[in-house]
Amino acid sequence: MPPLDVLLPVAGLALLDTLSPATIGVSLYVLLSGARSVARPLLAYLGTVALFYFALGCALMLGFGFLFEALGGLADHPAVGWAMVVLGGGMLAYALFMPDKPRGQRRPASLRTGAMVGLGLATGLLEGGTAFPYFGAVGIMTTAELSPVVWVPMLAAYNVVMVLPPILLYLAHRALGERLRPRMERWRTKVESGSREAMGWIIGIVGFLVLRHGVVVTGILEGTAVSLGGL
């Protein structure tokens, strides 16, 4: 049994990770597709997403310490600092001036099992870079130095919780059928419109943090202050 000071924050982050617009949006699309059987494609998609993140979490748990030890001083190198300035500035500019017209939402071209597995892998690869609650949970478990007997079940439970909302949507769809369709249509519209705005905020926040660290590493502001002081 993990200590409460580890279990509670990890549980909170797992609940926060249930709000994935991509996972909920794809699940709503599958449920509203009108297919005779939606259980198999939906479970194939959700299972792939959960297994992808579980494998990613295991890799991070097993190599987290080595990775940070190997890259210890790299983030403070001036060349990396300038790269962070360019990358962070670009991300911040994109978030501020991103086009108003949304791109087409990620939807399955087919509800066949292979297509849904591929879409699940694509979701993991594209969304994994912004899975900050998940990375935070892995960091907490790593810092606590839990044994594999403890952190493997915790990680598995985290991923089950992460895909729980689509599973509950499926159960509600089975129970209520067409009576729930109008409401689910509205939910899908809100998810599709809100996911773009949320992604803009995420890109902007990450860009600002990267830019700030790059400015500190390169000492741009310090140099500017010295130049102004000499005038």
C-alpha positions as CSV (number, residue, x, y, z in Angstrom):
1,M,0.0,0.0,0.0
2,P,1.6,3.3,-1.0
3,P,1.7,6.2,1.5
4,L,-1.1,8.7,1.4
5,D,1.2,11.6,0.5
6,V,1.9,9.7,-2.7
7,L,-1.5,8.1,-3.3
8,L,-3.6,11.2,-2.9
9,P,-1.7,13.5,-5.4
10,V,-1.4,10.7,-7.9
11,A,-5.2,10.0,-7.6
12,G,-5.9,13.7,-8.1
13,L,-3.7,13.9,-11.2
14,A,-5.5,10.8,-12.6
15,L,-8.8,12.5,-12.2
16,L,-7.4,15.6,-14.0
17,D,-6.2,13.3,-16.8
18,T,-9.7,12.1,-17.4
19,L,-10.5,15.4,-19.2
20,S,-8.6,14.5,-22.4
21,P,-10.5,16.2,-25.3
22,A,-9.0,13.8,-27.9
23,T,-10.0,10.6,-26.1
24,I,-13.5,11.9,-25.2
25,G,-14.0,13.4,-28.7
26,V,-13.1,10.1,-30.5
27,S,-15.2,8.1,-28.1
28,L,-18.3,10.3,-28.7
29,Y,-17.7,10.1,-32.5
30,V,-17.7,6.2,-32.3
31,L,-20.8,6.1,-30.1
32,L,-22.6,8.4,-32.5
33,S,-21.4,6.7,-35.7
34,G,-24.6,4.6,-35.9
35,A,-22.6,1.4,-36.3
36,R,-24.4,-1.8,-35.2
37,S,-21.6,-2.6,-32.7
38,V,-19.5,0.1,-31.1
39,A,-18.1,-1.9,-28.2
40,R,-15.3,-3.6,-30.1
41,P,-13.9,-0.4,-31.9
42,L,-14.3,1.7,-28.8
43,L,-12.5,-0.8,-26.5
44,A,-9.8,-1.3,-29.1
45,Y,-9.2,2.4,-29.1
46,L,-9.3,2.9,-25.4
47,G,-7.3,-0.2,-24.7
48,T,-4.6,1.0,-27.1
49,V,-4.4,4.4,-25.5
50,A,-4.3,2.9,-22.0
51,L,-1.6,0.4,-22.9
52,F,0.5,3.1,-24.7
53,Y,0.5,5.3,-21.6
54,F,1.2,2.4,-19.3
55,A,4.2,1.4,-21.4
56,L,5.3,5.0,-21.5
57,G,4.9,5.2,-17.7
58,C,6.9,2.0,-17.1
59,A,9.7,3.3,-19.4
60,L,9.8,6.5,-17.4
61,M,9.7,4.8,-14.1
62,L,12.6,2.5,-15.0
63,G,14.7,5.1,-16.7
64,F,13.7,8.3,-15.0
65,G,16.7,8.6,-12.7
66,F,19.3,7.5,-15.4
67,L,17.8,10.0,-17.8
68,F,18.1,13.0,-15.4
69,E,21.6,11.9,-14.4
70,A,22.8,11.7,-18.0
71,L,21.2,15.0,-19.0
72,G,22.1,16.7,-15.7
73,G,23.8,19.9,-16.9
74,L,22.6,19.9,-20.5
75,A,19.6,22.2,-19.9
76,D,22.0,24.9,-18.5
77,H,24.3,25.0,-21.6
78,P,24.1,28.4,-23.5
79,A,23.5,26.7,-26.9
80,V,20.5,24.8,-25.4
81,G,19.4,28.1,-23.8
82,W,19.3,29.8,-27.2
83,A,17.4,26.9,-28.7
84,M,14.9,27.2,-25.9
85,V,14.5,31.0,-26.6
86,V,13.7,30.2,-30.2
87,L,11.4,27.3,-29.5
88,G,9.6,28.9,-26.6
89,G,9.2,32.2,-28.5
90,G,7.8,30.3,-31.5
91,M,5.4,28.3,-29.4
92,L,4.2,31.5,-27.6
93,A,3.7,33.4,-30.9
94,Y,1.8,30.4,-32.4
95,A,-0.5,30.3,-29.3
96,L,-1.2,34.0,-29.6
97,F,-1.7,34.2,-33.4
98,M,-2.9,30.7,-34.2
99,P,-5.6,30.6,-37.0
100,D,-9.2,31.0,-35.9
101,K,-10.4,28.3,-38.4
102,P,-10.1,24.9,-36.7
103,R,-8.6,22.0,-38.5
104,G,-10.6,18.9,-39.0
105,Q,-11.0,16.9,-35.9
106,R,-9.2,13.6,-35.5
107,R,-11.8,11.0,-36.4
108,P,-11.5,7.3,-37.3
109,A,-11.6,6.7,-41.1
110,S,-12.9,3.2,-40.3
111,L,-14.3,1.5,-37.2
112,R,-12.3,-1.7,-37.9
113,T,-10.1,-2.9,-35.1
114,G,-6.9,-2.2,-36.9
115,A,-7.9,1.4,-37.7
116,M,-8.9,2.0,-34.1
117,V,-5.6,0.6,-32.7
118,G,-3.8,2.9,-35.1
119,L,-5.8,5.8,-34.0
120,G,-5.1,5.0,-30.4
121,L,-1.3,4.9,-31.1
122,A,-1.6,8.2,-32.9
123,T,-3.5,9.7,-30.0
124,G,-0.8,8.6,-27.6
125,L,2.1,9.8,-29.8
126,L,0.5,13.2,-30.5
127,E,-1.0,13.9,-27.0
128,G,1.9,12.3,-25.0
129,G,4.0,15.4,-25.2
130,T,1.4,17.4,-23.3
131,A,0.4,14.8,-20.8
132,F,1.7,16.9,-17.9
133,P,-0.5,15.3,-15.2
134,Y,0.8,11.9,-16.2
135,F,4.4,13.1,-16.1
136,G,3.7,14.7,-12.7
137,A,2.3,11.4,-11.3
138,V,5.3,9.5,-12.6
139,G,7.6,12.1,-11.0
140,I,5.9,11.7,-7.7
141,M,6.1,7.9,-7.7
142,T,9.8,8.1,-8.8
143,T,10.7,10.6,-6.1
144,A,8.9,8.3,-3.5
145,E,11.2,5.5,-4.6
146,L,8.4,3.0,-4.7
147,S,9.1,-0.7,-5.4
148,P,7.7,-2.2,-8.7
149,V,5.2,-4.2,-6.6
150,V,3.7,-0.9,-5.6
151,W,4.1,1.4,-8.6
152,V,3.1,-1.1,-11.3
153,P,-0.5,-1.5,-9.9
154,M,-0.7,2.3,-9.3
155,L,0.3,3.0,-12.8
156,A,-2.2,0.5,-14.2
157,A,-5.0,1.9,-12.0
158,Y,-4.1,5.5,-13.2
159,N,-4.6,4.4,-16.8
160,V,-7.9,2.7,-16.0
161,V,-9.1,5.9,-14.4
162,M,-7.8,8.0,-17.4
163,V,-10.1,6.1,-19.8
164,L,-13.0,5.8,-17.4
165,P,-15.2,8.7,-18.7
166,P,-15.5,7.1,-22.2
167,I,-16.4,3.8,-20.6
168,L,-19.1,5.5,-18.6
169,L,-20.3,7.2,-21.8
170,Y,-20.6,3.8,-23.5
171,L,-22.5,2.3,-20.5
172,A,-24.9,5.3,-20.6
173,H,-25.3,4.9,-24.4
174,R,-26.2,1.2,-23.9
175,A,-28.7,2.0,-21.2
176,L,-30.4,5.0,-22.7
177,G,-29.8,4.5,-26.4
178,E,-31.2,7.2,-28.8
179,R,-32.6,9.2,-25.9
180,L,-29.1,10.3,-25.1
181,R,-28.0,11.1,-28.6
182,P,-29.0,14.8,-28.7
183,R,-27.1,15.5,-25.5
184,M,-24.1,13.5,-26.7
185,E,-24.2,15.5,-30.0
186,R,-24.0,18.7,-27.9
187,W,-21.1,17.3,-25.8
188,R,-19.2,16.4,-29.0
189,T,-19.6,19.9,-30.3
190,K,-18.4,21.4,-27.1
191,V,-15.4,19.1,-26.9
192,E,-14.4,19.8,-30.5
193,S,-14.6,23.5,-30.1
194,G,-13.0,23.6,-26.6
195,S,-10.1,21.3,-27.4
196,R,-8.6,23.9,-29.8
197,E,-8.8,26.6,-27.1
198,A,-7.3,24.3,-24.5
199,M,-4.5,23.3,-26.8
200,G,-3.7,27.0,-27.4
201,W,-3.4,27.6,-23.7
202,I,-1.2,24.5,-23.2
203,I,1.1,25.6,-26.1
204,G,1.2,29.1,-24.8
205,I,2.0,28.1,-21.2
206,V,4.7,25.6,-22.2
207,G,6.2,28.1,-24.6
208,F,6.4,30.8,-21.9
209,L,8.1,28.4,-19.5
210,V,10.6,27.3,-22.1
211,L,11.3,30.8,-23.2
212,R,11.8,32.0,-19.6
213,H,14.3,29.2,-18.9
214,G,16.1,30.0,-22.1
215,V,16.3,33.7,-21.2
216,V,17.7,32.8,-17.8
217,V,20.3,30.4,-19.2
218,T,21.5,32.8,-21.9
219,G,21.5,35.9,-19.7
220,I,19.8,38.0,-22.3
221,L,18.2,40.3,-19.8
222,E,21.3,40.7,-17.8
223,G,23.3,41.7,-20.9
224,T,20.6,44.2,-21.8
225,A,20.6,45.7,-18.3
226,V,24.4,46.1,-18.4
227,S,24.2,47.8,-21.8
228,L,21.6,50.2,-20.6
229,G,23.6,50.9,-17.5
230,G,26.6,52.0,-19.5
231,L,24.7,54.6,-21.4
